Amino acid sequence: MLNMRKIILIEAIATIIFLLVISLLAGILWLFIYKTGDQSRFPVKTSSNSKEIALLSRVHWDIARSYFFSIVKNQNPRVALEKLREDIKTNNALSRNCHELTHEMGHTAFDKYKDFAKSMQFQDEVCNSGYMHGVIESYFEKNKSNISSVLNSACKDYKHNNFDAWECFHGIGHGVMLITNNNVPKSINLCNEFSNSFQYSACVNGIFMQNFNSDDFIHPSSYLSKSNFFYPCGTINFQDMENCYLYVPVYFLSLHNNDYSEELNWCNTAPLAYLKACAAGVGTEMVKQNINNPKFVENICLNGPQNEKDSCLKGMISLYVYHYGNLTSAKSLCKTLGPESKYACSQSLSSLKPLFL
């Protein structure tokens, strides 16, 4: 009888210890993956003191759209994209908005040719392959009643996990957001059509790029929050979080007058598991907005929090690769950067090299 009581007591103690360990692990997991810092320390700003960033006014945006659209319509998209490639070398304001502009050029091309394959013949990687993304968006909008078939056919010609394939499936992410009216969960569910993890991740990446770049007037998203800038990253599946935290800096910057230094400080309030993704996102957005002034971006990265410097620099190099669609431009850039940036350059180029094999 006594032995039985000892066994019961030991089992009870073991159960308690097990539950305590589980609770401890759950707490650590919560702190690592879900716990964010105080967002109230970073109130939304309504005026800008930044002089480094060239802004394309609404009037000049409309002028640029009309100009490049006329080239697409009267000549062809290739001529328009080549002209844009030259113009952004000296026009910082246009460069900052070139991804959005090439999206719309893709829409215009699809409206002109009324054919997906024909429109895609003019694909160009300039401005982070925005033209391809725009064509896919229009294609999805036209065929949204038969979306499953479109999902499985749009990128069927890309057989390997390379750069062009990544951009195509990324474009699908933009497309599903368009047809779901920026409904993030529904869009992610559509990306689940892809069993290949490379394709799925690229698709989800496009979803979050679209979400955090949403236009409040033309194509608003319900999955943004001015009280919790990280939303909806903490509410989604674990496998999708890194892509979410990579793009959330876009939204923060739009509400804080492109204050990059403050944003790097804010990234330190991200969950520990995604702090580096947030910092990389800052580097990505900085160089997107200052593509002709990478030394300016490098300087801000190096003067940011110590634990974010390499990630910020890696984000800068990564965007440079995607913007130009090759490793060569980024390799040339790395040669101009300081010694503190060499490690991040090497790591970023190595991680992206498989896309170009």
N, C-alpha and C positions, 0 to 999 in steps of 0.2 A: 504493500500500500504506500509505504514511504517512498520507494523507488518510483512508483507511478506519479506521485506528487512532484518529485524532482524532475521527472521527464516533462510533465505538464508545465512546470515553472521554467525549465530551460527552453521549451518550445515557445512559451509566452515571451520570454526575454529576447529570444532570437527573432521573433516576429516584430517586436518593438524596435529592435536594432535595425532590422531590414527596412521597416517603414521609415525610420529616421534617416537612414542612408538614402532611400528613394526620395524623401522630402528634400534632403540636402542637395542631391543631384539635380532635382527639379528646380530648386532655387538657383543653383549655379547656372543651369541651362537658361533660365528666365533672364538672369542678369546678363548672360553672354549674348543671347539672341534677341531678346525682346525689350530689355530695359533701356529707356532713353532718358537723357538729361532734361533739365528744365528749359522748355521752349520759350518761356516768358522772358528770358534774358535776351531774346533776339526779336524785339517787336518789329512789325512791318514798318518800313520807311516809306515816306511819300515824296521825298525830294532827293535829288542826287548831287553829290559833290565830285563824282568821278569825271575826270577830264581825259582819261586815257582811251576811253572807248568811243569809237565813232558810231553814232546812231543814225540809222536810215529812217528819215521821217516818213509819215504816211504818204505825203505828196510824192516824195522821191521813190517810195516803194511802188506806188501806182504807176509812176513813169517807167520804172524799170520793168515792171510786169508787162505793160503795154508794148514796150520796145522789144523785149525778148519773145513775147507771144507772137508779135508780128513776124519775127524771123522764123519761128516754128511754122506758122501758117503759110507764109509766102515762099519760104525756102524749105528748110527741114530742121529737125531738132539738133542734128549734128553741128550745123553751122551756128545755131544759137548757143549750144554748149561750149563750142570752141571760143566763141566771142566772150562768153561769160568767164571762161578760164583765164583769158588774157586780162579782162577788166578787173577781176578781183585781185590781181597782183599789185595794183596801185590804188584800188578803191576799198578802203577798210570797211566802210559802212556797208557796201554791197557784199563784201566777203562775209560779214557777220550774218547776213540774211540769205546767203546763197543756197543753203540746204532747203529752206522753205520755198525759195524761188524755183529751184529745180523740181521740187515736188509738183508745183503748179504747172511747170513746163511739161511734165509728164502727163498731167491731166489734159492739157491743151493738145498734146500729140495724140493721145488716145481719142479725143473728140474729133481730131482731123482724120485719122486713119480708120477709126472704128474697128480696129483689129489689134489684138494683143501682140501677136508675133511680129507684125509689121512695126508696131511702136517700139518693141523691145530691140529691134535691129539697131536703134540709135543709142543704146545704152552707153553711158559714159560714167566713169567713177568720180568725176569731179564733184566737189561739194558733198562728199560722203554718200554718193550714189543716190541722191535725192530724186533724180529723173526716174530711175527704175521704180523707186517707192511710189512715185506719183502715178505711173502707168498701172502698177498693181492695184492701187487704191481705186482708180477709175474702172478697171476690169472687174474688181469685186463689186463695186457699186452697181454695175450693169448686170451682173449675174448673181445678185444676192439671193435670188429665189432658189438657186441651185448651188449653194455655197460649198457643200461637201465635195462635189465634183470639181469645182474651181480650186479648192484648197489642194487637191491632189494632182492637179494638172498644171498649175501656174509655174512651178519650178521643176517640172519633171525632166527638163533637159540638163539639169545640173546633177551629175551623177556622183560627184566627189565632194568631200567636205572642204571646199576651197573658198577663196574670198568671194567670188561671184555667187556661189551657192549661199554663203552666209548673208550677203546683201539681199538676195532674192527672198529668202525666208524671213529675214528682218522686215522686208517690204510687206510680206504677208501680215506681219504683226500690225503694221500701219493700216493695212486694208481691213482687217477684222475689226479694228477699233472704229473705222469709218462706218461700217455697216451695222455695228452694235450701238452706235451713238456714244462711243467712249465708255462702254460698260466693261470695266476691267475683268471681272470674273467670267462673264460670257465670252470675252475675247480669249482669255487664257484657256477656257474649255475648248474653243475651236482649235487652238494650237495643239491640243491633245490628240488631234488627228495624226500628228507626226510621232511615230514611235522612235525614230532616230533622235537621240538626245541633242545632237548638233543642230538639227533642224528645229526642234522644239525650243531650244534655248535662244536661237536667233529670232524666232517668231515672238517669244515673250519679250526679248530685248526691244523689238520694234513696238510692242504694246506700251512699254513704260516710257520709251522715247516720245511716243505720241501723247500719252497721258500728261506728262509733265511739261510738254510744249503746247498744251491745248489753248486755243484762243477763246477767251471768256465770252466773246460776242458771236463768233462764227460757229464754233464747234466746242462748246464748254464741256467740262468733265465734272462729274459728281464725286470723283475720287481724288479730291484735293482738299486740304484743310489749312486755313490760315492760323489755326491754333495749335496744330501739330503738323509741322512741315513734312515729317517723315511718312505721313499717311499716304497710301494704304499699306506701306511696306510691312508693318507689324501684324497685319491681319490676313496675309496671304500664305500660301503653302511655302514651306521651308525652301524647297528647290528653286523658287522664283524670287527669293528675297534679294539676292546679290544683284540681279538685274534691276530691281526696283531701287535699291540704295545707290546704284551707279548713276541713275538719272534724276533722283530727287534734288540734287543741287541746282538743276535747271529752274525748278520752281522757286527755291529759296532765293536765287539771284534775282528773279523777276520781281520779288517782293522786297528786296533790299538793295536796289539800285546798283546791282553788280558790284557789291562790296566783297571782293574776293577774300581779303584777309579775314573779314568777319566770318565769311562762310567756312573757311578752314577751321576757325575756332568753334563754329557751330557743329562741324562734323565730329568733334570730340564728344558731343552729346549723343551720337549715334550708338546703337548697341555695339559692344566690343567686337563682335563677329563681323560687323559691316562698316567699321570705321574706315578701313582702307578702301573699301568700295566707294564710300562717300568722298574721300579725299581724291581718289582717282577721277571721280565725276567732276570735281572742281577743276582739276587740271584739264580734263577734256573740254569742259565748257569755256574755260579761259582761253585756250588756244583756238577754239572755234570762233570766239569773238575777236581774237587778236592774231589771226593766222599769219599776218605779215610782221608780227612783232613777238616772236617766240622768246627772245631774251627777256622781255617784260614778264612773260608768264613764268619762265624759269626763276626769275628773281623773287616773285611772290611765293612760289613753291618753296624755295630755299629759306625764305624768311618766315615761313609758317611754322606751326607746331612741329617739334622734332620728330614725333611719331608718325607724321603724315607726309614728310618731304618726298620720300621715294615713291609713295603711291601717287602723289600729285604729279610728279614728273612722269611716271609711267602712263598716267592718264593723258598727259600732254602728247607724249610720243605716240600713243595708241591712236588718238584722233588724227594726228598728222598722217599716219599710215592710211586710215580709212578715208580721210579727206582726198588724198591723192591717189588712192587705190594701188599703192606699191610700197615696197620697203626702201627703195632707192632714195626717195625724198627725205624719209626719216633718218636714214643713215647719214645723209649730207647734213641734216640739221644737227645730229649728235656730234659731229665734228666741230661745230661752232659753239657748243655748250661747254661750261666750265667743268673742272675735274670732279666736283661734287655730284655732277649729274651723270657721269659716265656709267656708273653701276646700274642706275635706273634705265638708261638708254639700252644697255646690253640686255638686261632682263626683259624689257618690253619687246625689243626686236626678236629675241629668241622665242618668246611666247607666241608671237604672231607669224613667225617664219613658216609653220606648217600650212597656213592659209595660201601660201604662194608656191608650194611645191608642185 
